[in-house]
Amino acid sequence: MISREAKLPFEIVMLIIAAVIILITGAMLFPVYSGTLPYYENGLYGLLLIIFALQTITLGRTPFGDTPRSRLLLVVGLLIAIIGMVTSLIPISISFSRVLLFLCLGPGGLLLFLQMLFIKDKLKSWAKYGGIFLHLIFACSAVYILSMVIALLLWKQNLLTTPMTAVVILFFGTAVFYLATVLGKIDRTYPEAAKNPIGDIKLSIEQTMILFTSIFMIIIGVLLIPVNLGMLPFSSSAQLGILMVIFAIQMLAFGNTPIGPFPRTWPMIGLGILFAVLGAISCIIPGILVSVLTILVGILNILGGIIALTKMLPKGSKQKTEPREPIPPILKKLFATQLTLNLLQILFGTSMLIPGIVPGMVIGVILAANGGVLSYLLSILVTLDKMRSNMEGTK
């Protein structure tokens, strides 16, 4: 039972990650209020914007309703992601990010609530079906209403005391997790009703995650240049936190870990949720997990790079005795790209485990190069998909 594959659609994965972040925020506000822990607003706001952005670019689920995936939507979603990244990584004024988050939660929550009430295939249909769909009505209503309440608290931060705000946030996180549970039950009961993202963007969800990760790496690399010149402050705690959340999403959604792919069993899901918890804490509470996560991320990068390189090595005598067929140029490019990524991964992990072995400016170059190579890998994967589709079309 415990080794059974866990089939979680990406939408539910994102809701679980969002619920973890919100619940951690609510729980952490109590020790923050008592003065026993510091609090980093930038990290929370940026992380939430990143979650909204990921839902937009992967599923077409915007804070204001479902939209077909288009180039414009992809650009807007990536811009929101970049704003979230910069907000988390650079501890400076956050007024614009707060306003953007308010729009996502407040007007967005209101519009989603009205859509649920008046679109014909939602409230009336759900009530007619009964059963689990009644839970869906309650869960959606709770999420949308509490979303508007949170937006109000963002707009007027002294409206409630910090403990009361924490309680409201905990209710919100519970409602989001409840919605994820209900949608999971519906997906298992009515798998034929599952909807794939629509639109003219041909990138799969996994490919979109590669694009997002590449941009994140490039943003960090670029920001580290003025940071190392003493021109900007930088939150390494938020950097590690976002990395852990990215790891968590990939583990829950695809079974991809920093050391390679694994079956999506329930232990893997639990480990992914643990990564999300650590990432959320690192973003919200500065400094508390930096040393632990630095070692963890460093080891994972080194092991992942070494394991991937080992798998790329020739199989020895078997390959010598068998005649070799010409390798297509696109596969040569794929091999070279993966080799470069693995070497950069090892170099980055080493720089984390042995501070000072690589100058800070060079680390920025390594990260930016990693992001650039990831983008190139994505272009190769898209080309291979097109070639595969053309071959299938000619059969």
Long-range contacts (C-beta under 8 A, 24 or more apart in sequence): 2-265, 2-266, 2-267, 3-263, 3-265, 3-266, 3-267, 4-265, 4-266, 5-263, 5-264, 5-265, 6-264, 6-265, 6-266, 6-268, 6-269, 7-187, 7-188, 7-264, 8-184, 8-252, 8-253, 8-264, 8-269, 9-183, 9-184, 9-187, 9-194, 10-58, 10-59, 10-205, 10-253, 11-55, 11-59, 11-61, 11-183, 12-180, 12-183, 12-184, 12-187, 13-249, 13-252, 13-253, 14-51, 14-54, 14-55, 14-58, 14-59, 14-249, 15-176, 15-177, 15-179, 15-180, 15-183, 16-177, 16-180, 16-252, 16-273, 16-276, 17-51, 17-245, 17-248, 17-249, 17-252, 17-276, 18-48, 18-51, 18-176, 19-173, 19-174, 19-176, 19-177, 19-180, 20-173, 20-273, 20-276, 20-277, 20-280, 21-47, 21-48, 21-51, 21-173, 21-245, 21-276, 21-280, 21-283, 22-169, 22-170, 22-172, 22-173, 22-176, 23-169, 23-170, 23-173, 23-174, 23-177, 24-277, 24-280, 24-281, 24-284, 25-169, 25-173, 25-280, 25-284, 26-166, 26-167, 26-168, 26-169, 26-170, 26-172, 26-173, 27-166, 27-170, 28-281, 28-284, 28-285, 29-162, 29-163, 29-165, 29-166, 29-169, 30-163, 30-166, 32-162, 32-285, 33-162, 33-163, 33-166, 37-285, 37-288, 38-285, 38-286, 38-287, 38-288, 39-284, 39-285, 40-91, 40-235, 40-237, 40-238, 40-283, 40-284, 40-285, 40-286, 41-94, 42-87, 42-88, 42-90, 42-91, 42-92, 42-94, 42-97, 42-235, 42-238, 43-88, 43-235, 43-237, 43-238, 43-241, 43-282, 43-283, 43-284, 43-286, 44-283, 44-284, 45-84, 45-87, 45-88, 45-94, 45-97, 45-98, 45-101, 46-83, 46-84, 46-85, 46-86, 46-87, 46-88, 46-89, 46-97, 46-238, 46-242, 46-283, 47-84, 47-88, 47-238, 47-241, 47-242, 47-245, 47-280, 47-283, 47-284, 48-84, 48-101, 48-104, 49-80, 49-81, 49-83, 49-84, 49-87, 49-97, 49-100, 49-101, 49-104, 50-81, 50-84, 50-85, 50-88, 50-242, 50-245, 52-80, 52-84, 52-104, 53-77, 53-78, 53-80, 53-81, 53-84, 53-212, 54-81, 54-209, 54-212, 54-249, 56-80, 57-81, 57-208, 57-211, 57-212, 58-197, 58-205, 58-208, 58-209, 59-197, 59-205, 60-197, 60-198, 60-199, 62-108, 63-103, 63-104, 63-105, 63-108, 63-109, 63-112, 64-107, 64-108, 64-111, 64-112, 65-111, 65-112, 65-115, 67-199, 68-198, 68-199, 68-200, 69-197, 69-198, 69-199, 69-200, 69-201, 70-199, 70-200, 70-201, 71-200, 71-201, 73-199, 73-201, 74-201, 78-211, 78-212, 78-215, 81-212, 81-215, 81-216, 82-215, 82-219, 85-215, 85-216, 85-219, 85-220, 85-242, 86-219, 86-223, 88-235, 88-238, 88-239, 88-241, 88-242, 88-283, 89-219, 89-220, 89-223, 89-234, 89-235, 89-238, 89-239, 89-242, 90-223, 90-232, 90-233, 90-234, 90-235, 91-233, 91-234, 91-235, 92-232, 92-233, 98-154, 101-151, 101-154, 102-151, 102-154, 102-155, 105-147, 105-148, 105-150, 105-151, 105-154, 106-147, 106-148, 106-151, 106-152, 106-154, 106-155, 107-151, 108-147, 109-143, 109-144, 109-145, 109-147, 109-148, 109-151, 110-144, 110-148, 112-140, 112-144, 112-147, 113-140, 113-141, 113-144, 113-145, 113-148, 116-140, 116-141, 116-144, 132-182, 132-185, 132-186, 132-189, 133-186, 135-178, 135-182, 135-185, 136-179, 136-182, 136-183, 136-186, 139-175, 139-178, 139-179, 139-182, 140-179, 142-171, 142-175, 142-178, 142-179, 143-172, 143-175, 143-176, 143-179, 146-171, 146-172, 146-175, 147-172, 202-382, 202-385, 203-378, 203-382, 205-253, 206-253, 206-254, 207-378, 207-381, 207-382, 209-246, 209-249, 209-250, 209-253, 209-254, 210-374, 210-377, 210-378, 210-381, 211-375, 211-378, 212-246, 213-246, 213-371, 213-374, 214-370, 214-371, 214-372, 214-374, 214-375, 214-378, 215-371, 216-242, 216-246, 216-371, 217-367, 217-368, 217-370, 217-371, 217-374, 218-367, 218-368, 218-371, 218-372, 218-375, 219-371, 220-364, 220-367, 220-368, 220-371, 221-364, 221-365, 221-366, 221-367, 221-368, 221-369, 221-370, 221-371, 222-364, 222-368, 223-364, 224-360, 224-361, 224-363, 224-364, 224-367, 225-361, 225-364, 227-360, 227-364, 228-359, 228-360, 228-361, 228-364, 235-286, 236-290, 236-294, 237-282, 237-283, 237-285, 237-286, 237-287, 237-288, 237-289, 237-290, 238-282, 238-283, 238-286, 240-279, 240-282, 240-289, 240-290, 240-293, 240-294, 240-297, 241-278, 241-279, 241-280, 241-281, 241-282, 241-283, 241-284, 241-289, 241-293, 242-279, 242-283, 243-279, 243-297, 244-275, 244-276, 244-278, 244-279, 244-282, 244-293, 244-297, 245-275, 245-276, 245-279, 245-280, 245-283, 247-272, 247-275, 247-279, 247-300, 248-272, 248-273, 248-275, 248-276, 248-279, 249-276, 251-275, 252-276, 257-300, 257-304, 258-297, 258-300, 258-301, 258-303, 258-304, 259-300, 259-303, 259-304, 259-307, 260-304, 260-307, 260-308, 294-352, 294-353, 295-352, 295-353, 297-349, 297-352, 298-349, 298-350, 298-351, 298-352, 298-353, 299-349, 299-353, 300-349, 301-345, 301-346, 301-348, 301-349, 301-352, 302-345, 302-346, 302-349, 302-350, 302-353, 303-349, 304-342, 304-345, 304-349, 305-342, 305-343, 305-344, 305-345, 305-346, 305-349, 306-342, 306-346, 308-338, 308-341, 308-342, 308-345, 309-339, 309-342, 309-343, 309-346, 312-338, 312-339, 312-342, 330-380, 330-383, 330-384, 330-387, 333-380, 334-377, 334-380, 334-384, 337-373, 337-376, 337-377, 337-380, 338-377, 340-373, 341-370, 341-373, 341-374, 341-377, 344-369, 344-370, 344-373, 345-370
